[in-house]
Amino acid sequence: TAGGWYSSKKSTVGWAYSINFWCLNPAVAFLSVGFETRSIILTSGTLSPMNSFQSELGVPFKIQLEANHVIDRNQVWVGTIGRGPTNKMLQATFRNTENYEFQDELGRLVLDVCKAVPQGILCFLPSYAMLNKLLDR
């Protein structure tokens, strides 16, 4: 099918149906690569813990290096914020993310945090759609 994403398509004659089988186990694809190559270098900040990643790929890693993080613990704060600067509740439900009041309150919060934290922040959003919605606002 077109690009592998559609299970049926309409032609000028009628409908053509197809069935697709997708292997969602990465070990199947990685099996030949893992045993036929001399060296594989996997780098990422999100592959940890390596033992579970190794079991997902189904290939033993004989040599592994898990380095310390480049950011000190005193440089990181992880938490949740339930209310914005004007004390409005921040509930990121689908319905609320469409609401300009929510978007503005979240924008004010990010702005206030940026003013208080030197050299920038890292802010996670649930989707590119929400990111674009907030940027457009």
N, C-alpha and C positions, 0 to 999 in steps of 0.2 A: 504494500500500500504506500501511498505518498508519504515519504519521510518516516514511515513506521508508526505514526501516531494515530491513524484513523483505522477503525475496524471495517468500515464499509465506505463506498464512494458511489456517487451517482454518475452514470455514463449517459450518453445520448440514447442508448437502447433501454436501459433500466438500471436496477441496482446490481452491483457485483459485491458479493459477500466474501470475506476472507476471515481466517482464524490466525491469530498470532500467538506464538509461544515465546515468552520472554524469560530468560534465565536471570534471576535476581541475586544469584550467589556469586560474589566476586572471585571466590576460589576457583571456579570452573574456568574463568577467563585467565586468571593469573597462574594456573597450574603449569602450562607450558613455558611461560616466561620465567617463573621462579626456578625451575629445574634446568633450563637450557642456558641461562646466562651466568656469567662469572660474578658480576657485581650488580647490585640494585641499590640505588640510593633513594630513600624515601625521606623527604624533608617536609615538615609542616609543624605548625604550632598546635595542631589539634589531633594528632595521631595517637596521643597518649591515652590510656596505658597501652604500651606496645604489645603486651601479651594477648590482649583481646583483639587487637588489630592483626597480629600474627595469626591467630586462630581463624579470623574471618577470611584471610587470604589462603590459608591452608598450606603454607610453606614455612618451614623453620628459618628463623633469622639467626645465623651462627654468630655474627658480630653485631652488636647493637650499641648505640650511644644515645642516651637521653640526657641532654644538657640542662643545666639550670636555666630558669627563665631570665631574660635580659632585664626585667623590671623588678626592682626591689619591692618587698612587701609593703613598705611604708609609702610607696607611690600609687598604691591601688586601693580603691574603695569599691566594694560591691554591695549593693543594697537595693531596696525598693523604696519608692517615694509615692505615698498614697494621695497626697494633695499638692497642688501647685502653689505658686507664689501668692495668688489671691485666695487661697484656701478652698479652691474648687477641687472636687474629687477627680482623681485621674484613674478612670477605669477604661482600659483600652479594649473594650468590646467592639465588635463590628459596627454596631449601631452608633456608639460614641465616637468612633474614629471619623465618621461622616459629619459629625457635629462641629461647626466652626468654633464654638465655645471651648470644646475639648482641645481642638487643634491650637487655638490661641494660647490656652493655658499651658499646654506642653511646650509651645514655642517660647513662652515667657520663662518657663523653668529652664530650658536648655540655655537660653540667653543669660539668665542669672548665674547658672553654674559656670558658663564660659567666662563670665566676668570675675568669678571667684577663684577659678583654677588656672594657674599660670601654664602657658604652653599647650593648651588644648585639652580636649576630652575625647573619649570614645563612647559613642552612644549607639546602642543596638536597637533596631526596629524590627518588627516581625516580618516585613516584606518590602520589596522594592516599590510595590504599589503604595504602601503607606509613606515611604520615604518621598516618593514623587508627589503625593497628595500634600504633604507638609511643605515641601519645597515650593510647590505652586501657590500655596496659601501665603 
